[in-house]
């Protein structure tokens, strides 16, 4: 949550060099981990990549989703979060078989760096700009901003799909006790060959 007077966009935007470096880190981490079982050592010199940020790493193989794992909380330096999430997306997304080293040539990495998460209302949601977090009790679901665009979702369907991700029924976002939060994301991916 953000404090009074702060906005969702207060975190500094990443420049093109930051984005290229994060994609390089994710790719190098995947290569190292899938061939040796170890994380690569070291840290970047760019201060922007040392700041704690929430992030998601999405992996596609041959154009098909193969893994997506992230964290909303800004409790880890960004470069390290991307390293950890790249490995998790490749090996621990329960929807998919773990990525194999021989699949790396057909793999494309996408990174989403999140803003701070703030309370919001359904009326504030801008499709393509905002991601959603829906929480009720111990159930929590999150969808990234690009999901609504990729699947042609309107605001209500986006809310319903986020509820579904939390294991809640459609329309649960309207019920008392359900918390709706919004965030934005800088989304960038490796170029196609």
N, C-alpha and C positions, 0 to 999 in steps of 0.2 A: 504494500500500500504506500501511497505517496502522502506527504504531509500537506498541510494547508498552504495554498498559494503556489504549489509546485504543479507542473503539467506533465503529461505523459511524454512529451518530446524533449524534456530537459537533458536527457543523456546525449552526449555528443555524437553526431553522425560519424560513421566510418568513411574514410576516403577510399578511393579505388585501390591504393596500395595496401590498405588494411584488409580489404576484401580479398584481394589476390593472395595476401599472406595467409589469411584464414583458410582459404581453399587449398593452398599449398600444404599447410599444417595438417588439414584433414586428410588429404591424399597421402602424404608421407606417413602419417600415423597408421592409416589403413594398410599401406604396403608393409611397414615394419611389423605391425601387430599380426597380420595374417601370415607373414613368412617366418617370424621368430617367436611370436607369442609375448613380446615385450613392447612397452610404450617407448617411443623415442625420447632421449634425454634433451634437456635444454629448454630455454625460454626465449621468446623474441625480445628484441630491444625496443620495439615500438610501445610507448607508454599506453596508447589506446587499447592495445591487446592485453595489457596487464590489469586493466580495470575489471572488476567483477560485473558480469552481465548475464542475464538469462539468454539461452540460445536453444535452437533445435538443429539437428543434422538429419537431413533426408537423403537416402541413397536410392538411386534408380539403376537398374541393370537392364540393358537393352530397351530402355524407355519405360520399363515397368517399375512401379514402386517395390522396393525390396527391404526398406527399413526406415523408420523415423522415430527418433527418441530425443527428448529435450528436457529442459528444466526452466521453470519460470523464475525461480529465485536467483537473484544476483549475489550468489555466495561463493563464487569461484572465479578466478581470473579468466577472462574470455578465451584466451588461447587454450588454456587447460580444459575449460568446459568443452570446447570444440574437439579437442583430442579425445576426451572421455566419451563424448556423445557420438563421435564417429565410430568408435569401437562398439559402443552399445547398439547403435543403429545397425551395424553390420553383423553383430553376433547375438544380440539379446532381444530383438523385437519378436515377441511371441507369435506374431502372425506369419513369420517367414523362417525358412531354413537359414542358418548362418551363411554369410558370404564366404566364398572360397577364394584363395589367392589367384587362381586361374581366371576368375571372373573380373578382376580389377580392370582389365583393358576395356571392358564393356560397361564399366561403372561410372556414373556421374554423381557428383556430390553437390548438394544444395545446403546452404547455411542460412538460417534465419536468426538474426540477432534482435532480441526483444527490447522494447522500451520497458519502463516500469509498468506494473499492472495497477489499475485504478478502478474504483467502483464506477459502474455505469448503468444506464437504463437502455431498454430496447430501442427507444427512439434515437439514442445517440450513435447507434451502430451504423457505420458506413461500410458497405460491402466493398471488399478489396483493400480497405484501409485498416480495419480493426480485426484483431483476433479476439476470441472469446474464451472465458473461463466461467463455467457454471459449477457451483458448489452447493450441495445440500447435505448437511451432516458430514459423514465420512466419504461421501461420493463426490468426485470431482472429474470434470471433463474439460478438455481444451481442444480447440481447433485454431490453426494458424489462419491469418488473413487470406492467404492464397487459396485455401480450401474452398471458400465460398465462390470464388471466381472460377476455379478449375471445374467445379461441379455445378455451376449455374444456379447457385442457391440464392433465394431472396432472403430478406432479414429474418422472417419467421421460420423458414426452413433451416437457416443457419443456426438459430437458437435451438430448434428441435433436434438437429443433428448433434449439437454440442451436449444437449441433455442426454441423448442416446449414448454418446461417448462416455458419459458419467454413469451409465447404467440406470438413468432415470427415464420415465415415460415422456413422450412428446408433450409439450405444453407445460412441463414442470417448471420452466422459467417464470411462469405467471403466478406460481403458488408462493404463499408466505413462507419464509424460511429459506428460500432459494436465493443465493447470492450470485449476482452477475458482475463480472469484471471485464474490462477491455484493455487491450494493449495494441501497439503497433509493432511492426517488424521491418527491419531491413533485410530483404531476401535477395540472395545472389547465388549463382551456380556456375559450375565449370562449363565452358563452352562445348558445344558438340563438335566432333572432329569434322 
